[in-house]
């Protein structure tokens, strides 16, 4: 006859957590776990935004020989200046304000300068007195869509509409109508199937197109309009916030390849 386990109380769980925390000699015990995730970048940084811990994925993507080459340095020491300055500004903002960043869509360039999309989370780490002691973060590569999901075809139809009409003003309500779902449902299922919400999908599609066009010689204002941005400055702000540099700087980087 199977044994019935009593449900743990909140007090029991908290006691177990406290005992476990006290028994862990190495506060960076999670490092080995994140080393096993090739599609996730993981790091811990100190109060000056210097790397204190990183997983193998980050070290490899930075083109460094080992973790020691990364520790104690900041992103501005590691990444190209056009990327590093923006990343450092983001780190310092988190450390100075104490406000976490969640679900930040970003375009990263790997050592071979091939672009790759990821979603970034950065959280503040606090000491026992509540002061900011550092930060931890992950950047997760976008996964392939879940084609086995029951409503995949309906949500995919809305995604195709984004890809076919990214140069136009798109409303979430229109996407919901195409998928025959409510607005809340289409947002939830986009996240489950594509690992992006509809707004992030629109941004990604537009900036994918813009990145390709910037490899050519079209005027940047014309590229902005062709990608659904009727305000050049809005395009530049969105591009810099997501890619880490202005469209002009990105074009110069591509030309230097």
C-alpha positions in Angstrom: 0.0 0.0 0.0 1.6 3.3 -1.1 2.7 5.7 1.7 0.9 9.0 1.8 3.2 11.9 2.2 2.1 14.9 4.2 2.1 18.2 2.4 5.1 20.3 3.6 4.2 23.5 5.4 5.5 26.9 4.5 7.5 26.9 7.7 9.1 23.5 6.9 10.0 24.6 3.4 11.6 27.9 4.7 13.6 25.9 7.3 14.9 23.5 4.7 15.9 26.5 2.4 17.7 28.2 5.3 19.6 25.0 6.2 20.6 24.3 2.6 21.8 27.9 2.1 23.9 27.7 5.3 25.4 24.4 4.2 26.5 25.5 0.7 30.2 26.4 0.9 30.2 27.4 -2.8 27.7 30.1 -3.5 28.3 29.6 -7.2 27.1 26.0 -7.2 24.9 26.6 -10.2 27.9 27.2 -12.5 28.2 23.5 -13.5 24.5 23.3 -14.3 24.7 26.3 -16.7 27.9 24.9 -18.3 25.7 22.1 -19.5 23.3 24.5 -21.4 24.8 25.4 -24.8 21.9 27.7 -25.8 22.0 29.7 -22.6 24.5 32.4 -21.6 24.8 32.7 -17.8 26.8 35.2 -15.7 27.2 36.8 -12.3 28.6 40.3 -12.0 29.9 42.5 -9.1 28.9 46.0 -8.2 31.1 47.5 -10.8 29.6 45.2 -13.5 32.7 43.1 -13.6 32.3 39.4 -14.4 32.6 37.2 -11.3 31.3 34.0 -12.9 30.3 32.9 -16.5 29.4 29.6 -18.1 31.3 28.0 -21.0 28.7 29.2 -23.6 29.5 32.9 -22.9 33.3 32.3 -22.9 33.0 30.5 -26.3 30.9 33.1 -27.8 33.3 35.8 -26.7 36.0 34.0 -28.5 38.1 33.6 -25.3 40.3 30.7 -24.4 38.9 30.1 -20.9 36.9 31.6 -18.1 39.9 33.2 -16.5 40.2 35.5 -19.5 36.7 36.9 -18.8 36.6 37.2 -15.0 37.2 40.7 -13.5 36.5 42.4 -16.8 33.4 44.2 -18.0 31.4 43.9 -21.2 33.2 47.0 -22.6 36.5 45.1 -22.3 35.1 42.0 -24.1 32.7 43.1 -26.8 33.3 45.5 -29.8 33.0 49.1 -28.6 29.7 49.7 -30.4 28.2 46.7 -28.5 30.1 46.9 -25.3 29.2 50.5 -24.5 25.5 49.8 -24.8 25.7 46.5 -22.8 27.6 48.3 -20.0 25.1 51.1 -19.9 22.4 48.4 -19.4 24.4 46.7 -16.6 25.0 50.0 -14.8 21.4 50.9 -15.0 20.3 47.7 -13.3 23.0 48.1 -10.6 22.2 51.7 -9.9 18.4 51.5 -10.0 17.9 48.0 -8.6 15.3 47.4 -11.3 15.5 43.9 -13.0 15.2 43.4 -16.7 13.0 40.6 -18.1 12.2 39.3 -21.6 14.5 41.8 -23.3 14.7 40.8 -27.0 18.3 41.3 -28.2 20.3 40.6 -31.3 23.8 39.4 -30.5 26.8 39.0 -32.9 28.9 35.9 -32.4 32.7 35.8 -32.9 32.2 35.1 -36.7 29.8 38.1 -36.7 26.8 35.9 -37.5 23.7 37.4 -35.9 21.6 35.5 -33.4 18.5 36.4 -31.4 18.1 35.9 -27.7 15.9 36.9 -24.8 17.8 38.4 -21.8 16.9 38.5 -18.1 19.0 40.4 -15.5 18.2 40.4 -11.8 19.7 42.3 -8.9 21.5 40.4 -6.2 21.2 41.9 -2.7 23.3 41.4 0.5 21.9 40.6 3.9 21.2 44.3 4.6 19.3 44.7 1.3 22.0 46.6 -0.5 22.9 45.9 -4.1 25.7 43.4 -4.1 25.8 42.6 -7.9 23.6 41.1 -10.6 23.0 37.8 -12.3 21.6 37.2 -15.8 20.9 34.8 -18.6 20.5 35.2 -22.3 18.5 32.4 -23.9 18.7 31.7 -27.6 15.3 31.7 -29.3 14.1 28.1 -29.6 12.5 26.6 -32.7 8.7 26.9 -32.7 6.7 24.2 -31.1 4.9 22.8 -34.2 3.2 20.1 -32.1 1.1 22.6 -30.1 -2.6 22.2 -30.7 -3.1 25.8 -32.0 0.2 26.0 -33.9 -1.4 26.4 -37.3 -3.7 29.2 -36.1 -0.9 31.1 -34.4 1.5 30.4 -37.3 -1.1 32.1 -39.6 -0.8 35.3 -37.5 3.0 35.0 -37.6 3.0 34.7 -41.4 0.8 37.8 -41.5 3.5 39.7 -39.5 6.2 38.4 -42.0 4.1 39.5 -45.0 3.1 42.9 -43.6 5.9 44.1 -41.3 6.1 47.3 -43.3 2.6 48.2 -42.1 1.1 49.3 -38.8 0.2 46.0 -37.0 -2.3 45.6 -34.2 -2.5 42.7 -31.8 -6.2 42.7 -32.2 -5.8 42.0 -36.0 -3.5 39.1 -35.2 -6.0 37.7 -32.8 -8.7 37.9 -35.4 -6.5 36.0 -37.9 -5.8 33.3 -35.4 -9.4 33.2 -34.2 -8.3 33.8 -30.7 -8.8 36.4 -28.1 -6.0 39.0 -27.6 -4.9 37.4 -24.3 -4.9 34.0 -25.9 -2.9 35.0 -29.0 -0.3 36.7 -26.7 -0.1 33.6 -24.5 0.1 31.1 -27.4 2.7 33.2 -29.2 4.9 33.0 -26.1 4.4 29.3 -25.8 5.0 28.4 -29.4 7.6 31.0 -30.6 9.1 32.0 -27.2 8.2 35.6 -28.1 5.1 37.6 -27.6 3.5 39.2 -30.7 5.2 42.6 -30.1 8.6 41.0 -29.9 7.8 39.0 -33.1 7.0 42.2 -34.9 10.2 43.9 -33.7 12.3 40.8 -34.6 10.8 40.6 -38.1 11.3 44.3 -38.8 14.8 44.3 -37.6 15.7 41.1 -39.4 14.6 42.9 -42.6 16.4 46.1 -41.6 19.7 44.2 -40.8 19.6 42.6 -44.3 18.9 45.9 -46.0 21.7 47.6 -44.1 24.2 45.3 -45.9 23.3 47.1 -49.1 23.4 50.8 -50.0 19.8 52.0 -49.4 19.3 55.2 -47.5 18.7 54.5 -43.8 15.5 56.6 -43.8 14.2 54.6 -46.7 15.1 51.4 -44.8 13.2 52.6 -41.8 10.1 53.3 -43.8 10.3 49.9 -45.6 10.4 48.2 -42.2 7.3 49.9 -40.8 9.0 52.8 -39.1 7.6 56.1 -40.4 9.8 58.0 -37.9 13.5 57.7 -38.5 14.4 58.5 -34.9 12.0 55.8 -33.6 13.7 53.3 -35.9 17.1 54.3 -34.6 16.0 54.0 -31.0 14.4 50.6 -31.5 17.4 49.3 -33.4 19.9 50.5 -30.8 17.9 49.2 -27.9 17.6 45.7 -29.5 20.9 45.4 -31.5 23.1 47.5 -29.3 24.2 50.0 -31.8 22.7 52.5 -34.3 21.8 51.3 -37.8 24.7 53.4 -39.2 27.2 51.7 -36.8 25.8 48.3 -37.7 26.3 49.1 -41.5 29.9 50.1 -40.8 30.4 46.8 -38.9 29.0 44.8 -41.8 31.3 46.6 -44.2 34.3 45.8 -42.1 33.7 42.0 -42.3 
